[in-house]
Amino acid sequence: EELFEDQPFEYVRKDIEGSDADTRRRVAVELVRGLCRNYEVQVTQLFSANISTLLEQYKQNPAANWKAKDVAIYLVIALTIKGGTAARGATQTNALVDLHDFFSQHVLCELQAAATGAAPHPVLIADAVKFVSVFRVQLSRAVYDTVFPLLLSLLASPNPVVHTYAASAIERLLTVRDAPTAAAPAGARRFDAAALSPLLQQLLTSLFAILQRGGSEENPYVMRAIMRVSVVAEQAMAPYVQVCVDALNTILGRVCANPTNPTFNHYLFETVASLVKYICAATPAAVNAFEQLLFPPFQTVLQMDIAEFTPYVFQVLAQLLEARDGLSDAYSQLFPPLLTPTMWERPGNVPPLVRLLCAYAAKGKALVLDKVQMVLGVFQKLLARGATDQHAARLLSALWRACELAELQQYATPIFNLCIQRAQGYKKVGPSLVSTWSVFLARYGPRALWQQLESIQPGLANMVLRGLWGEWAPFVKGGRAERKAAVIGTVRLVCELPEVLADVDTAAALLSAAASMLAADAGVGDGGGAAAAEEEEDALEVDAAGGGGGGGGYAAAFVQLSFAAEAEADLYAEHTPQRYFASAVSQLGAAQPAALQQAASKLPADKQQQLQQLMALQ
């Protein structure tokens, strides 16, 4: 009670984040759970009697005996939860506890009383909200329809714990999905955009109002709730975009002066990114409006060189540019400063700046080609360090995708020389090189790659393909499209270049690499909808930049915005890796059986068996 009243945000942090392990209440809860694991029936019966006694005490004198009901609610939570996570609440429950009856009889009444002004003790309101949040998966949609307006009304509570709990509960309830179906592989949201839309205006007004209250100006749970509302509502947020962005800009201007709460700041930018993502997807013309709203505060961040925020700004700028059909004047003017060496000195700036340059290559090739030597200077600098070589490969891949070979021909030999020299001194760069060369191959063909390597030194092509590509291709990282390009590129080298097939060791190394990648990737994409939804929720559980909800300062670093994530470009959209491998290698075997058999004979027995299994998939 003392912590609840005197240090409300510490109370919230300890309870919601589970950092109250040293308290007597938490120890007692864990003891009850431990006993239930071995003596569930006996313990449930014993404590059920105690709970009934406590509830009766409260009923006799609610004002004086509110602590009895507080204990009763905590005992029910302790008895009921058999398994759960912070992200999903209770996932396994004690079947001997009638959860829905307890909610209807003893929890809902507290929420209704608080909503009508007949306020019970604030601790009991917080307990009731916590009960709803913890058992959100078990509560039905009908209960959600009843509870949401009640939680919304609690956002106006002057008590910091109550309005923070209400905001957190709303956010948590909006993450719940029903079981996957054929129509909704990720599972339909239990409280979806259609249900949320009528509440949007009041909900957003109440949430932003909390952020204007003393002590709650940087409440991360409230900002996270605003973000989640935006994500669930999607296009229904369109009428409120300007009001939301204006409010977010005001907040950004305030926190720029002293960025001390990394979690709050992260969710602020996630909210901006989610608005851009869903509104621009439905209305591409909205990009111009977003630029007018966001460019002024973003320019302020860049001019003030606020290290904590520049990685976020670059991500959203890239997201906006990717949604455009071409460059605007503002983007054209921004491009030259991005290439200055000082921009690349902070490690946290590198990933989002590379993302932004990749967007420039896709949307404004002429501008990039005009400054291509400076762009390649950035590439060279990034390639020279193990911490950034994957970003160098990503930047180079964007150039391959955007440009014709003739436009880059004069730079191709120096680029490949740099890559090979780097590989000689640092072998772990291999996966990054294979990744970008796979893009080169997809765009210009295996023959172009072969000729480029041979032009540097006769015999170099087979040497590189055998010793570098064959060894490091299985370790290519990145998304499915990147791995797919590497697999299909590897197969094409064997099947489309007679020179490779003629070199038995090279052909064997490449076949082995392709088979290893396919085996490692087997099952990728199964249940993709549900997996993607879970990954999205889990990504938002990360404590941004390593900071805590209460702030306290942090070092600037790169943190990926989940809702500004870059869409993968699939260079082989019409193919699946397994079927492409089976078809291409089978055709090669039909045309040149002896050559393929000779290469396959160089493989270990398990690889030969794997090769046969893969060829049978067509």
N, C-alpha and C positions, 0 to 999 in steps of 0.2 A: 504493500500500500504506500509506503514511504517513497519507494523508487517510482511508483506510478505517478505520484503527485509532484515530487520534487525534481525528478530527472526523467520526464516522459520519453524522450527520444532514446535514452539508454535502456529504458524498460522495453521499448519496441524492438530495438536492435537485438537485445538479448533473447527476447521471446521468439521473434520471427526468424532470426538467423541461427537460433539454437545455441547461442554462446553462453547460456546460463547453466552450464554443466556443474558449476560449483555451488549452486543454490540447493537448499534443502528440498524445495518443491520438485526440482528436476530429479534429484536423487530418489525421492519418494516415488515419482512417476516411473522411473526406470526399475525400481524394485518391484512395483506392481506388475509391470510388463514381464519382468524376469520370472516372477512367480506364475504368471499366466501361461508362460511357455510350457511349464511342466505340470501345473495343477489348474488348468483353465476352468473346469467345472466348479471345483471347490472355491477357488478364489473369486470367481464371478458371483457365486451365490453369497459368499461372505460379504463382499463389498456392495452388492446390490442392496442388502439389508441396511448397510451403513448409509448408502446414498439416499434411500427412502427416509431414513431418520433425519438426515441433513436437510432434505427438501421440506420435510414437515416442520422442522425448526424455522426455516425461512418463511414458510407460509404463515406461521403464527405471528411473526413480527418482522416483515421484510426490511424495514428501516434499520433495525438493530441487528438482525441476523443475516445480513447480506453475505457475510463471509462463509456461512454454511452452504449457501448455493454456489458460491465461487469454488469451494472445495468439491462439491458434488459434480459440477461440470468437469472439473479437471480429472476427477476419478473416472467418470464415464469415458473421457478421451483416453485415459491411460488403459482402461479395461478393454476398450474396443479396438484400438489400433494394433494389428499384428504385423503389419508391414507397410512401408510408405517411403516417399522421398519428398524433399523440399519442393521439387518441381511439380509433383503430381498429387501431393497430399496423401491421405490414407489409400492404400491400394489393396490391403487385405484386412478384413475386420473379423471380430469375434461374433460368430453367429448367435451366441447366447444373449447378446445385448440387443434389445429392440431399439435400434438407432433412430428410426423414423418416429417411433412413438415418443421417445425422449425429446426429439426435436420439436414435435408438434405440441407436447404438453409443457415443456419447460424452457425451451430456447426461443421459439418463435414469439412467445408472449413478451419476452424482454425486448426483442427488436420492435415489436408493435407498440409497446408502451413508450419506448424511446422516441419513436417516430411521431407519436401523437402528443408528445410533451409531458406525459406522465412518467418522467424520467426515473428509472431505477438508478442504483448506484453506478457510476461510470465503469467501475471494474466489471460489473455484470454485463454491461453493454459490450465491453471489449471481449469478455468471455464468450458471449453469444456469437459475436462476429467471428471470433477465432474458431468456434465449433463449425460454423458454416464453411469457413475456408478449409479447415482440415478435412472435412467429410464431403467436399465438393463433388467428388466422383460418385459418391453413393446417392446424392440428392438428385431427384428427378427434375425434368424440365418444368413441370408444374410448380415445384418448389422454387425454382429459379425465378419464375414469373412473379411469385409472391415476394421473394426476398430482395430482388434487385431494387424496386422502388424504396424499400426500407433502408437498404444500404445507401442509396442515393441521398436520402434525407439525412443520414448520419454524417455525410460529408460537411454539413453545416455546423456540426458540433464544435463548440469552442475548445473542447478537451483534445489536446494533441494526440493522445493515444487512440481515442475513439475515431477521430477523422482519418488518422493514418491507417488504423486497422480496417476501416471501411474501404478506403482507397485500395489497400492491398488485397482485400477480399474480392472486390470487383475485378481487379486485374487477374487474380487467380481463377475466378469462376469463368472468365472469358477465355482461358486456355483449355478448358475441358472439351474433349472431343468424345463422341460416342464411338462404338465399335465400328471398325472399317466395314464397308460394304462394297459391292461391285460399282455402285454409282458414286460412292465417296471413298476411294481407297485409303485416304488419310483419316477417314472418320469425320463425319459432319460435326461442326461446332454445336455444342448443346445450346448455347445462347448465341445465335448468329447475328449477321448484319441486319436481317429483317426485324428481329426482336429488339435489337439495340437502337435502331434508327429513331424510333419515337422518343427515346430518352436522351438523344445526343446533346441537344442544346442545353438542357438542364445539367446533364452530367459534365460536359466540358466547362460550363460556367462555374459549377461548384468546385471542380478540381483546380482550375486556374485561380479561383478565389482563395483556396488554401495557400497557394504559393505567394500570396500577398500578405499573409498573416505573420506577425512577428514570431520568429523561431522556426517557422515552417517554410521559409523562402527557398530552401534547397533540400526539400524533403524528397529523397530518391524514390520512395514508395509511391508518392503522388505522381511524380514525373513518369514513372514506369506505368502507372495506370493510364495516364494520358496517351502514352505510346501504344498500349495494348488496345485502347479504344479505337485509335486510328487504324491499327492493323486489322481489327475485326470488322470495323465499319467499312473499310476500303472506300469504294466510290461514293458511299453515302456521306463521306466527310466533305464532299465538294462544296456545299453551301457554307461551310465553316472554315475553309482553308485560310482565307485572309485574316479572319479574327485569330485563328490559332497561330499562324505564322507571325502576326504582329505581336502577340503575347510572348511567343518563343523568342523573337528578336529582342524584346524588352528584357527578358530573363538573360539572354546571351550577353547583352550589353552590361548587365549588372555583374554577372559572374566573370566577365573578362577582367574586371579590376582585381580579382583575387580568386583564381581557380583552385579551390581547396577540396572540392567534393567530387572525386572522379566518377563515382557511380551516378550521381545526379547528372553530371555533364554528359556522360555517355548516353543516358536515356533521353536527354534533351536532343542530341543529334540523331539518335535512333528514331525519335518522333518525326523530325524533319525528313529523314530518309524514307520513312514509311509513307508520309504524305506524298512525297515525290513519286515513289514507286507506284502507288495505287491510283493516284489521280492522273498522272501522266500516261499510265497504261490505258486508261479509259478515255482520256481526252488529251491527245498529243499536243494540241494547241496550248494547253495549260503550261507548257514548259516556259514560254515567254513570261507568263505571269509570275511563275516561281522565280525566274531570274531577276525580275524587277524587285521582288520582295526580299530575296536572299543575297543578292550581290552586294548591297550596301553594308550589311553587317559582316559579311565574309571579307570584304575589302578592308574593313576595320581590323579584323583579326589578323589578316596578312600584313597590313601596314604596321600594326603594333607588334607583330612577330610573336604572337602568343603561342609558345611552343606546345602547350597542352591541347590547343584546339586546331592547329594547322593540319594535322593528319586527318581530322574529321572533315574539315572544310574541303580538302583536296578530294576526299571520297565523294562528297555530295556534289562537288563541281563535276567530277567524272560521271556520276550518275545522271546529272542533268544533261551533260553533253551527249551521252550515249542515247538519251531520249530524243535528241534533236535530229533533224534531217541534214543539217549542215552547220557551219560555224556562224555565230553572231559576231558583231563587231567587238563586243566585250570579250569574247573568247579569243579572238584574233589578237587583241591588245595584251591579253594575259600571257600568251604563249612565250614570247622571248624571255621575260623574267624567270619563267620556270626552268630555263636551261642554264641559269647562272650557277656557278659552283657552290655558292653559299647556301642555295636552296637544298643541296644534297648532303650537307654536312651532318645534319641530325639523322640518326638511324630511323627514327620514327616517321620521317617524311618520305623515306625511300619507297615503300610499297604503294602508298596512295599516289605519289607523284608518277611512278611508273604506270599505274592504272590510268592516270589522267593523260599521260603521253600516248598510251595505247588508244584512248578514246579520240585524241587528236588525229592519230594516224588513220583511224576508221572514218572519221567525219570530215577531216580537213587535210587530205593527203598533199595537196599542193603547198599548203603552208609548211607542212613537215618536210617535204622535199626541198623547200627553199632554205631550210635550216638543218638539212640532214647531217652535215658535218658536225654540228654542235650536238645533235641527237646521238650520233655515233660516238662522240666524245663521252657523253654520259654512259653509253653502253660499255665503252672501254673501262671507264672508272669502276663501274659496278662489277664487271667481269673479273677484275683484279682481286676481289676479296671474296673469301669463302662465304661470308655472311650475306652477300648480295648477288652472287653469281646467278641464282635462280631468277632474280629480278632482271638481270641483264638478258637472260634468255627469253624472258617474257616480252621485254621491249623489242628485241630483235624479231621475235615471232610476229609481233604486231606489224612491223615493217614488211615482213614477207607477205602477210595476209593482205595488206593494203596496196602494195605496189606491184607493178609488173617487173619481171626480172631485168628487162632492158633499162628500167629507171634506176636500178641499183647496181647494174653490172660493174661499173667502175669501182665500186666499193666492195664487191663480193670477195675478191681475192684477199684484200687486207683483213676483212672480217673473218674469213676462214683461217687465215694465218694466225690471227689473235686467238681464235678458239683452240687451235691445235697446240699453239705454244702454251696456253694456259693449261691444257690437258696434260702436257708433258711435265709441267711443274706441280700440278695439283689434280690428281686423278679423280678426286671426288666431284669434280665439276662435270663428270661424264653424263649423269642423268639429265642435267640442264642442257647440255649440248645436244644429246639425242632428242630431247623434246623440241628444241628450236629447229634442228635439222629435219625433224619429221614434218614440221610445218612447211619448210622449204621444199621438201619432196612432194608433199600434197599439192602445193601450189604450182610447182614447175616441173615435176616429174622426176623419177629416179635417174634418168639419163643426165639431166642437168646437174644433179648432185654429184654423180660420178665424174662428169667432165670438169666440174669445179675443183674437185679434189685432185684429179690427175693433172690439171693445169698448174698446180702448185709444185708437184713432183710426181713423175711417172712411178706407178706402183703404190702411190700413197693411198688410193681409194680402198683397195682390199685390205691394206694394213689398218686403216682407220676403222673400216666396217667390221673387221674381225676383232681387233684388239680393244676398240673403244665402244662402238655401237653394240656389238654382240655381248660384251661384258656388262655394260651399264644400262642397256635398255630395260631389263626387268626392274630396275630401281627408279624408273621415271615416276615422279610424284604428280600431284595435281589432280584435277577432276577426271571424270570418266571420259570426256571428249579428248583430253590430252593423252591419256593412256591409250585410248582407241586409235588416235593418230599414230602413236608410236608402234602399236601392234601391226596395223595395216601397212604402215611404211616399211616395217621390217620384212613383212611378207612380200611386198612389192619389189624390194631390192633383190630377193632371191628369184622371184618369178619373172621379173621383167628385164633383168640384166644378165645376159649370157656370161659376161666376164665374172660375175659373182658365182654363178653356178659352176663355172669351170674351175674355180678355186675351191676345192673340196672343204678345206678347213674354214674358209669364210662362210660358205653356204651352211655348214654344220653349226657354226657359232650363231648365225642369224636364226636358223630354224629352232635351235635350242632356246634362244632368247624369246622368240615369239611364243613357243609352247609354254615356257615358264610364266610369261605374262598372262596368257589365257588361263592357265591353271590358277594363278594367284587371284585373278579377277572373277573366277567362277562364282556365280550367285550375286555379283554386284548388280544392284537395281531391283532385286527381288523385294516386293512390298514397298517399292520406291515412294509411294505417296505417304504412307504412314511414317517411313523412316525419315523422309524430308521434314515432315511436320514435327517429329520428335527432335530432330537435329536443330530445327529453328528454335523450339522452346528451350532446349538445353543450352544453345549458344547464348541465350539471354540470361542464363543463370550465372554466367561468368561475372565475377566481381571486376568490373571494368578497370583496366590498368592496374589491377592489384590493390585498388583502394577499397576502403570500407565505407559503409553507408554513412558513417558520421563524418567523413572527411578527415583532414589532418595532413593534407599535402601529399604530393606524389610526383614522381619523375615522368616527364613526357615520354610516351612510347606509342607505338602503333597498336591500335585495337580495331579490329574489323567491325564495321557496322553491318549487322546481320541483314538489314533491309536495304543496304546499298551494295549488296554483293553483286559481283560482275557475272553476267550470264555467259556460260561457256559457248564458244563458237565451234560447232561440230563440222569439221572439214569432210567428213564421210557420213553425212546424215542418212544416206540411202543404204548404208551397210551396217551389219553387226559384225564385230570382230571375229567371232567363232565361225560364222557362216562364210565370211570372206576368206578366212584361212583355209577352211575345208575346200571351198570351191577352187581357189587359186592354186593350192598345192596339189589337189587332185588333177586339175587340168595340166599342171606342169608334169605330174607323174605320167599322164597319158601321152604327152608330147615327147618327154625325155625321161623315160623310166630308168634308164641306166644311170644317168647323171644324178637323179634324185635319190636312187637307191645307194649310190656311192656316198653321197653326202649324209644320208640317214645312217649309214653303217658306222659313221664316225661318232655317232651319239651313244651314250650309255644305254643299257637295256631299258631302264625305266623311261628314258626320254623317247626311245623308239616306240615303246608301247603307248606313251602319251600322244605321240605323233599320229599313230594309227587311230586312236580314239577320236582325236580332233578331226581327222579327215573323214570320219564316218558321220559327222554331224550335219553334212549338207543335205 
